[in-house]
């Protein structure tokens, strides 16, 4: 760490004062965390759609929990109306985060001796489905479904099936129909040889769960995952409408298409779960703690095959800024994420969990949420590398519209403004002024910012809270 960055970071730690060291039961985050995460979330709110909204929850295990919201949600009566302010407690369709849960169920069944993930799917599914519909060039195994190396095409890529959903979102669908939508497009590759993300794989896994257990897929996941973990806000809806307050689902298809109300069987097995950010993180924590499947099965879930392109068994592996980021994204006319980030920093000494939902399809979650949160929690002083000298008075703090810099007797050459994860927002050349300098901040969202004032005697850096 560069000396100046270290000095600044130590200053941040002193500023936080009694917030450090954290105690095991702490739940309220330091002010710099709550303000900065809310600022990141505010900046991520998609523009161009009047009803856009997003919610987010971040947990540093044993340290603190933060949750926030911005924008709009639905009060729970109809699609799109009436609108209400989004809150962190709102339900949302989690999309393909469902795959993490289904994969967990399959590995639980293996742990119980009811199947083996290396079994051929022929052992569990009808001959007509295998021979007439799937028509694979080699044996498809359960593992191939879990890590998307089956070579079976994605049902969501079938334009006829997609138009069927868009023209009649309230229409019901069966699992064999979903498999046909995928497999009828032809084999993409021989099983086990290449990776191709396919919702069809998880439709087939839902069918296998039903065959092995004698229960409907919905009953099984409810009775063996949601209920034992007390995920009280997690469910598979029985009807097209979510009756509680929830986030909407909007897709820009040239015009904004509202897919908030949709038949749940459209997504059976791969994207049909409804939950909250708190319940999703609770599920992930219980999974990682070995409280759902044993350590052997959990290690299997984290296994990446040579052909699986960084995808485990229902887990997607990413690296952002050199940091492991493991979990799953989800999109069903919205954009969601559930991840664990394995960092070690003063703000998150044992990593952090994050879950979020944007109510619009295709939000820029990696650029606007994932990377900024990682960079901030790893080092809130990143990007500030100048020598520090306390030579200027900067006020008020907190500020609303204007920041004043008292430069009496010490010429100011330059003022630079940064967000909390190091991005320079503004640079102002003030040409040696020695009077009271006013910096307009009306354009800034609420949150934490860093200001660096350069003078003849050095650089003064200070945290500014904007209300």
N, C-alpha and C positions, 0 to 999 in steps of 0.2 A: 504494500500500500504506500503510495507516495506520502511524503511527510506532511504536506499541506492538507491532503485529504484526511490523513489520520488525525491531524489537529482539529479539523472541522468536525469529524465524526465524534471525537472526544467531547467537543463542545456540545454537540447534539445530546450526547449521553448525560452531560451535566445538566443541560436544560430539562431533560426528562426527569431528572432527580429521583424522587421516590418510586417512580415507575420501574426502576431497575435496582437490584435484580428482581425478576419476576418470581412470584411464589406459585406453587403448583396449582392452587385453587383460583388464581386470578382469572377473571372473565372480562373485565373492562379494559380495553386497549389503551395505550398511551394516546394523548391528544394527537401527536404527529401521525399515528397510525389511522385513527378514525377520520381525521380531516383529510389525510392524503388519499386513503382508499375511496372516500366519498368523492373527492376531486377527480380521481381516475374514472370512477363510475359516471359522474356527470359528463365528463369529456367523451365518454364512449357512447352516449345516447345517440342513436342514429338520427340523422336529419332527413328531411324530405318526406316525412310521413307524420302527420299531426298526432297520431295516437301511439307513437313509439314509446316504449318503456323498457326498463331493465332493472333487475334485482340481483343482488350478489351477497354471498356470505363467505367469510374467510376465517379460518380457525388455526391458531398456532397451538398445538397440543399442550395442555397443561399451563398455558400462558394467558391467552386472551381469545375472545370471540368478537368479531365485528360483522355487522350486517347493514345493508343500506339499499335504497331504491331511488329511482328517478323516473319521471314520466308517467305513463298511463297504464291502467289495467281495466278489468271488466268486473262490475259489481256482482255478477253471478246470476243474471237472469237470461240474457240473450247474447248472441254473438254481436260484439261491437257496441252494444248499448245496454244499460247506461254505463258511461265511463266513470272511473274513480281513480284516485291516485294510487300508483303502485306502492306496495309495502313488501318488506322482506318475507312476510308470512304467506303471501299469495301462492296458490297452487299454479302449476304449469305442466304442460305435456313435456316430458323429459326427452322424447325422441329416442335416439339410439343409445342413450345411457342405459336404457332397458337391456341392451345386450350384455352389460356387465352383470346384471342380475340373473339373466337367463343362463349365462356361462357358469355363474356361481351355483345355480341349481343343478346343472349337469354334473359339475364336479362333486357336488354333495351326493348325487345319486351314485357316482362312481365310488365315493368313499363308503357308501352303504352297501356296495357290492351289487348294485342293481344294473350296472352297465360298465363298460370299459370304453374310454374315449378312443381307443384304437380299434374298436369294433367297426365292422362295415355297417353302413346304414341299411343295407339290405336285410339285416337281422331284425330290424324294427319297423320297417315300412313295407307297404304292400308291393307285390311284384309288379303290378301294373304301373304304379308310380315310378318305380325304379327303371323298368324296361321301356315303358311307353312315353313317359314324361321327361325324366331326367336324361336318360340315354347317355350316360357317362362312358368314356372310352376305357376307364379302369375303375377299380373299386374306390368309392367315396367312403371315407371313414368319418366318425364323429369329430375327430380332431380337425379334419379338413373344414368342417362346417364352423367350428369354433374360431379358427384363425383365418378364415376366408381364403383357403387354398383349395377349395373344392372344384373350381372351374365352372361352377354353376352361375349363370348370369344373374344380375340384379333385377328383381321385379320392378324396382322404381325406374329402371331404364327402358321399360317397355312402353312406347308412346301410346299404344292403344289402351293399356291398363291405366296409364297415368291420366289420359283424357276421360276415362270412365269415372275415376275418382273426382276429377275437377268438375265434371258435368253433373255428378250426383254424389256429393260428399256424404249424404245420409244413407247411401246404399250399404248393405252388409256384404261381407266377403268371407269366404271359407279359406282354410289353410291350403287345401289342394288347389284352389284357384290362384292363390298367391304363388305357390310353387310353379304352376303352369306359366304365370306371367314372367317368371324368371327363366325357367328351363327352356321354354319354347323359343328363346332367342338363340339357342345353340350353345354348345360347350365353348368356353373361353380358353381353356387349357386343360391338359390332363390333370387329374387330381394329384395334389401334393407337389406340383411343379412350379406354380406361379401364384402370386397373390392378386386377388381382385375383390374389392369390397362388395359384398352382396347381401342385401336384406333377406334374400331367399334362403340363405344358410340358416338364419335364425327362425324363419317360418318352419323349416324342417326340424330344427331342434325342439320347437314347441310341440310338433307332432310326436317326436320321440318321447318327450316328457309324458305326454298323454298315453302313449302306448305302454310305457314302462310302469307308470303309476296307477293307471286305470282311472285317473282323475282328469278333469279338464285342465288345460294349462293355467287358466286364470285361478281355479281353485288351488292348484298345487302351489303356485308362487305366493298366493295370499297366505295359505296355511303353513307354509314352510319357510317363508322369508319375511313377509311383512308383519305377520302377527307375532312370531317369536322375538323379533327385534323391537317390537313396540313402535313400528313405523306408522304412527297413527294418522299421518297425513299422506300416506302413500297407498295408492290403489289403482286398479284397472277399472275405468268407468264402465257401467253397465249400459249406458245410453250415450248418444252423441254429445250431450251437453254436460259440462262441468257446472254443478249447481252452486258451488261455493265461489267466493271471490277468487279470480284467477287472471293470469296473464293471457292475452290473446295470441293468435297465430295469424300472421299476415305475410303474404308472399307477393313480391313485385314481379308480375308476369306481363309487364307492359302497363297494366293498371294493377292497383293493389287488390289482391284477392284474399278475402276473409275465409280462412279454413279453421277458425276456432271451434266451430260446431261440426263434428265429423264422426262418422260411425267408428267406434273403437276397433272393430274387426278389420278395418283398413290397415292397422299396424300390428296385428297380433304376433307376439313373439319377438318383435324387433324394435318396436317404438310405441307401445300402447300404455306404458305406465304414466301416471300422474303423481307428482310429488311436490315437495318444497325443498329449498336449498338446505334447510336444517336436517330434514330427513335423509337427503342424499348423502350428506357428509357423515351422518350417523351410520348409515349403511356401510360406507367406505371404511370408516374407522373400525367397525366391528369385523369387517372382512380382513383388513390388515392385521388386526389383533388376533386372528385365528379363532374367532368366536362363531363363525359360520361353517367354514371348512377347515380341516386340520392343516398343519404346516406343510405336509407333503403335497396336498392338493393345491394349496396356495402357491407353492413353488412351481407347480405344474402350470398354474394359471399365468405365471410370469414368464413362462418359457417362450422364447422366440425361435421358431424354426428357420432354417436357411432360406426357405421360399416365402416366409410370411411378412417380409418387408416391414419389420419393426412393429408387428402386431402380435400380441400374445394370444391368450384364450379369452376373448372378450375384453381385453385391455389394449389400449393404444399407447405406444411409447413415443414420446417426443423429447427433443432437447432444445431448450431455449437459453441462449446466453451461457452455454456450457453447463446447464443445469437439467437434471432428469425431471421429467414432467409426465406423469403416468395416470391415465384414467380414460375418459371417453367424451367425445363431443356428441351432440344430438341436434338434428334439424327435422322438424315437421311443420314447415311454414313458420318456424321460429329458430332460435339458435341458443343452445345450452351447452354447459360444460361442467364436468366433475373431475377434479384432478387432485393428486398429491404431488407437491413439489419438494424435492429432497435437498433443501438448503440448510446451512448452519450459520446463523447470523444472530447478533444480539436481539433483533426484533423477532426472529423465528428460529430459535436454537435447535428445534427438532423438526424443521420443515413446516409446511402449512398445507391445509386442505382448502380448496376453493370450489364453490359451486355458483353458477350464475345462469340467468335466462334473459335473453333479448326476445321481445315479442315479434320480431321480424326475421324473415329468412335471410341468411347470408351476411349477418353482422360481422364486422372485422374483429373477431374476438382475440385473435393472436396479437394483432398490432395494438388494439385498444384496451385489452384487459390482461391477457396472459403475460406478455413481455413487460409492460409497465409495472404490474404488481410484483413480479419476480425481481425486477431491478430495484424497485423501492425497498422491498422487505430485505433484500440482500445487503443494500447499502444506501440509506437515504441521502448520503452526501455525494453520491456518484456525480461526476462532472464538475465538481467544485475543487479545483486543484491549485488555487493561488495561495500565496503566503497570506496569513491572517494578521491584521493589525487593527486594534480597536481605536480608530481615530475619528469616526463619524457618529453622529447621533441620528438614528432613523426612527421616525414615529409618524402616525400612531401605530400601535400594534396591540390588538387587531386593527385592521384598516378596512375601509369600504370603497372609497372612490379615489383617494389620493394618498401617496406616501411622500412624506417630507424628509429631505436629507439636509441636516444642518452641517454645512461645510465651512463654518466660520474659521478663518485662519489656516485652512488646509485645502488647497486647490483640488477640485474633483475633475478628473479627466474623462472617466467613463463609468456608466452604470449598466450592469448586466442583470437580467432577470431570468431565473431558471425555475422549472417545475421541480417537484421533489425527486424525480428519478433522473435528473441531470440534463434534460432537454432545454437548450437555450431558447427563451421565448422572445427576448428583446435585448437589443444593445443600443445604448444611447451615448453619443459623444457630446460631452458638455463643455469641452474646451477650457478647462482650468477654472471653472467658476468657484467662487469662495463665499457665495451667499446661500440663502435658503432655496433649495431646489425641490420642485414639485414634480412627482412622477404620477401620471394618470394610470389608474388600475381599474377603471370602470369595466373594461372588457374582460376581466379575469373572472372565472368561476370561483365559487367558494372553495377554500382549501389552503394547503400549505405551499408556500413558495420560498425560494432562496434569492436574496439580492446581494450582489457583489459590487461594492463601490471602490473604484480605483483612484487613488490619489498619489501625491508625491511621496507620501510616507508609507505607502503600501496598500494592501487590499483589506477592506472590511467586509466580512460576510455575515449575513444575519438572516434568521428564519422570520418570515412574515406570514401571519395568519390573515387571510382575506375572508371577510364575512359576506 
